[in-house]
Amino acid sequence: MAELLSTSTSFSSIGVCFLRSASKRNITRSALPLLSSRRLPSLRTITAFLRPSPLDPVRLSSVQRAGGRSLSSSAGSAAAARSAASDPEQLRSAREDIRELLRTKFCHPILVRLGWHDAGTYDKNIEDWPQRGGANGSLRFDIELKHGANAGLVNALKLLQPIKDKYSGVTYADLFQLASATAVEEVGGPKIPMKYGRVDVTGPEQCPVEGKLPSAGPPSPADHLREVFYRMGFNDKEIVALSGAHTLGRSRPERSGWGKPETKYTKNGPGAPGGQSWTVQWLKFDNSYFKDIKEQKDEDLLVLPTDAILFDDPSFKIYAEKYAQDQDSFFKDYAEAHSKLSNVGAKFDPPEGISIDDDTTKGSTPEPFQAAKYSGKA
Ligand code: HEM
């Protein structure tokens, strides 16, 4: 994910990338100004440190003082408010608001990416919180949003900020993970076993250093994936299962430097048009990612080097083949791996976490996604 802007990815690696369809010309054209702007002098960085969030500094500081809870949260949750990072009733209401947001904005993929990038900085070799990184809400701060790997995620934060404002009894760390799991469930994915109560970091000085997330085009993709995901405590099976999240969404050259500006599957949205998707039905969570990256037959579909390696590396391949053939097995392993990802590095208050699934609320059945409907094809 660190793409062009990471220390481990260079233009030469983009030049040799074996995207089937992303033309080098498009990548280079769009990426150059991006790269230079990201390397502007440290004044921007300093400014970012001085501002807690571009979105809502006043409310943010009051939430932080309250330990991530609203002082005016519902009376029924007074007991929880004494000890818990988030309020269960507000979490459930926030989930309803997220569902409505998803229905109107079709922003499922970017919310999944937001949750993953907040958590994916985790280092299992560091014991102390928040130095160990992980799902702690640090991605709300400018300094981290401006990491190259996080290009575009400010848009996800902007979408969620009104919900954060409404439910100050929900921490950012919980909101990001709630939004991600809800997004997967709402487009046909498996139910993700989740718990809540993640404590937020309180300032930008607690953000992780840049370079913790994976690059899409490293010199040795298998080694790189293992280095990054083993650091987070994941194994080969979990790496492959989690990569299956690319069944959703698109890559945009103006953000990551990867992918075509648009394809027949993305030119009409839904949501903001453009980008290149990994799958035809990129708002449907299924196992088509594994089928498509195995076949590599459609020039309009994306295969990053770190996707392709899942069928080349002998250990990854066992799982990639299995998931291409058996969606149930993918869903089972994905749900477990996603759940684990949502918890890495998190500090829970109360320590055992809070369940909000004691109600009967389930993800609604998604409207079947038809790429043709959005691509103008009959
Ligand atoms: C295995 C290493 C990974 C690499 C190298 C990688 C790389 C990328 C890249 C380059 C993009 C395009 C970003 C853009 O241009 O907007 C992207 C998007 C995305 N990634 Fe990953 N990713 C990885 C793992 C994951 C994981 C573990 C998840 C979730 C569990 C995930 C979920 C997504 C989603 C949903 C999108 C689409 C976002 C959108 O449509 O706005 N990725 N990833």
Residues whose N, C-alpha, C, O or C-beta is under 5 A from the ligand:
A	BS01	HEM	M1 P109 I110 V112 R113 W116 A151 G152 P214 S215 A216 L242 S243 A245 H246 L248 G249 R250 S251 R252 R255 S256 W258 T306
